[in-house]
């Protein structure tokens, strides 16, 4: 199997099979000034909605 090897900013190797490169779309998120990420977030039941909104908009 032939593959393209990429390195992430934290020096991890990512192998992408060449067959995938020819068929699928690849989005380069570093090309944009702003990025959107998805991650799980667990909060306590006593946390107010104002505090939740404030912590999610920090830069």
C-alpha positions as CSV (number, residue, x, y, z in Angstrom):
1,X,0.0,0.0,0.0
2,X,1.3,3.4,-0.9
3,X,0.5,6.3,1.3
4,X,1.3,10.0,1.8
5,X,2.8,10.8,5.2
6,X,2.0,14.1,6.9
7,X,3.3,15.5,10.2
8,X,1.1,17.4,12.6
9,X,2.1,20.4,14.6
10,X,2.7,18.1,17.6
11,X,5.0,15.9,15.5
12,X,2.5,13.0,15.0
13,X,2.7,11.1,11.7
14,X,-0.6,10.8,9.7
15,X,-0.6,8.2,7.0
16,X,-3.2,8.8,4.2
17,X,-3.6,6.0,1.7
18,X,-3.0,7.4,-1.8
19,X,-6.3,5.9,-3.0
20,X,-8.1,8.1,-0.4
21,X,-6.3,11.2,-1.7
22,X,-7.5,10.5,-5.2
23,X,-11.1,9.9,-4.3
24,X,-12.0,11.9,-1.2
25,X,-12.0,15.6,-0.4
26,X,-9.4,16.9,2.0
27,X,-10.0,20.1,4.0
28,X,-6.9,22.1,5.1
29,X,-8.1,23.8,8.3
30,X,-4.8,25.7,8.7
31,X,-5.6,27.7,5.6
32,X,-8.3,29.6,7.3
33,X,-7.9,32.4,9.9
34,X,-10.6,31.0,12.1
35,X,-11.1,27.4,12.9
36,X,-14.0,25.5,14.3
37,X,-13.4,22.4,16.4
38,X,-15.8,19.9,18.0
39,X,-15.1,18.3,21.3
40,X,-17.1,16.8,24.2
41,X,-17.7,19.0,27.2
42,X,-19.1,17.9,30.5
43,X,-20.4,20.5,33.0
44,X,-21.8,20.2,36.5
45,X,-25.5,20.6,37.1
46,X,-24.9,23.6,39.4
47,X,-23.1,25.5,36.6
48,X,-25.0,28.5,35.3
49,X,-25.6,29.0,31.6
50,X,-23.8,32.4,31.7
51,X,-20.6,30.7,33.0
52,X,-20.9,28.0,30.3
53,X,-21.2,30.6,27.6
54,X,-18.2,32.5,29.0
55,X,-15.9,29.5,29.1
56,X,-16.7,28.4,25.5
57,X,-15.9,31.8,24.0
58,X,-12.4,32.2,25.5
59,X,-9.5,32.5,23.1
